[in-house]
């Protein structure tokens, strides 16, 4: 998997993991927490994600399924980005709001997309790489 796609996936997954713990705390506001930093990094990682997926899958055959799926990732990323931007626009972010964000089908679809793509790209990269024993 490309370094850029890996970096983006890590930012998105770290934000999601952080928001899961944040939601469980029952906080009414985000003051003094790194919540906004996590959400902003995830939002920024979503920008241009479709192109990044296409680049990561460049050269893999058959190309059409990868390109089609990258378009789905891109659409899901834009929806998730809109949800993150909406939450970030709020003056305070409580645990209830984050719990609702985590439950969003847009966030869940994006995460599932990235897990699926990551599994496939990792397997395809390992298969294409010569083994050390060869």
C-alpha positions in Angstrom: 0.0 0.0 0.0 1.3 3.5 -0.8 2.7 5.6 2.0 0.2 8.4 1.3 -2.8 6.0 1.5 -1.4 4.4 4.6 -0.9 7.8 6.3 -4.4 8.8 5.4 -5.9 5.6 6.7 -4.0 5.9 10.0 -5.3 9.4 10.5 -8.9 8.4 9.9 -8.6 5.2 12.1 -6.9 7.1 14.9 -9.6 9.7 14.9 -12.3 7.1 14.9 -10.7 5.2 17.8 -10.3 8.5 19.7 -13.9 9.5 19.1 -15.1 6.1 20.4 -13.4 6.7 23.8 -14.5 10.4 23.8 -18.1 9.4 23.3 -18.0 7.0 26.2 -16.8 9.8 28.6 -20.2 11.6 28.7 -18.5 15.0 28.2 -20.6 18.1 27.4 -17.8 20.0 25.7 -14.5 19.4 24.0 -12.5 22.1 25.8 -9.1 20.9 26.8 -9.2 17.8 24.7 -7.4 16.9 21.4 -10.8 16.0 19.8 -10.8 18.8 17.2 -7.2 17.9 16.2 -8.2 14.3 15.5 -11.3 15.3 13.6 -9.4 17.9 11.5 -6.7 15.4 10.6 -9.3 12.9 9.6 -11.2 15.5 7.6 -8.0 16.6 5.8 -7.1 12.9 5.1 -10.3 12.6 3.2 -9.5 15.3 0.7 -8.6 13.7 -2.6 -8.9 10.2 -1.2 -10.3 8.8 -4.5 -7.2 9.8 -6.4 -5.0 8.5 -3.7 -6.7 5.1 -4.0 -6.3 5.1 -7.7 -2.6 5.8 -7.3 -2.2 3.0 -4.8 -3.8 0.5 -7.1 -2.0 1.7 -10.3 -0.7 -1.2 -12.3 -2.9 -3.8 -10.6 -5.1 -5.9 -13.0 -7.9 -6.0 -13.7 -7.9 -2.2 -13.3 -11.7 -1.6 -13.8 -12.7 -3.0 -10.4 -10.1 -0.9 -8.6 -11.2 2.2 -10.4 -14.8 1.6 -9.7 -14.2 1.0 -6.1 -12.0 4.1 -5.8 -15.0 6.1 -7.0 -17.1 4.6 -4.2 -14.4 5.4 -1.7 -14.3 9.0 -3.0 -18.1 9.4 -2.7 -18.1 7.9 0.8 -15.1 10.1 1.7 -17.0 13.3 0.6 -20.0 12.3 2.7 -17.9 11.6 5.7 -15.9 14.8 5.2 -19.2 16.8 5.2 -20.3 15.1 8.4 -16.9 15.9 10.0 -17.0 19.5 8.8 -20.5 19.9 10.3 -19.4 18.6 13.7 -16.3 20.8 13.6 -18.4 23.9 12.9 -20.2 23.5 16.2 -19.0 25.8 19.1 -18.9 22.9 21.5 -18.7 19.2 20.8 -20.1 16.9 23.4 -20.0 13.1 23.7 -23.6 12.8 22.4 -22.7 14.5 19.2 -19.6 12.4 18.7 -21.7 9.3 19.5 -24.1 10.3 16.7 -21.1 11.0 14.3 -19.7 7.5 15.1 -23.1 6.0 14.3 -23.3 7.8 11.0 -23.5 5.4 8.1 -21.2 7.7 6.1 -18.4 7.2 8.6 -19.0 3.4 8.9 -19.2 3.0 5.1 -15.9 4.8 4.7 -14.2 2.7 7.4 -15.4 -0.5 5.8 -14.2 0.7 2.4 -10.8 1.5 3.7 -10.5 -1.9 5.6 -11.5 -3.8 2.4 -9.2 -1.8 0.2 -6.3 -2.1 2.6 -6.7 -5.9 2.9 -6.8 -6.3 -0.9 -3.9 -3.9 -1.6 -1.7 -5.5 1.1 -2.4 -9.0 -0.2 -1.8 -7.9 -3.8 1.4 -6.1 -2.9 2.7 -9.1 -0.9 1.9 -11.4 -3.8 3.6 -9.1 -6.4 6.7 -8.7 -4.3 9.5 -11.3 -4.7 10.0 -13.4 -1.5 13.2 -13.0 0.3 13.9 -16.7 0.0 13.7 -16.7 -3.8 
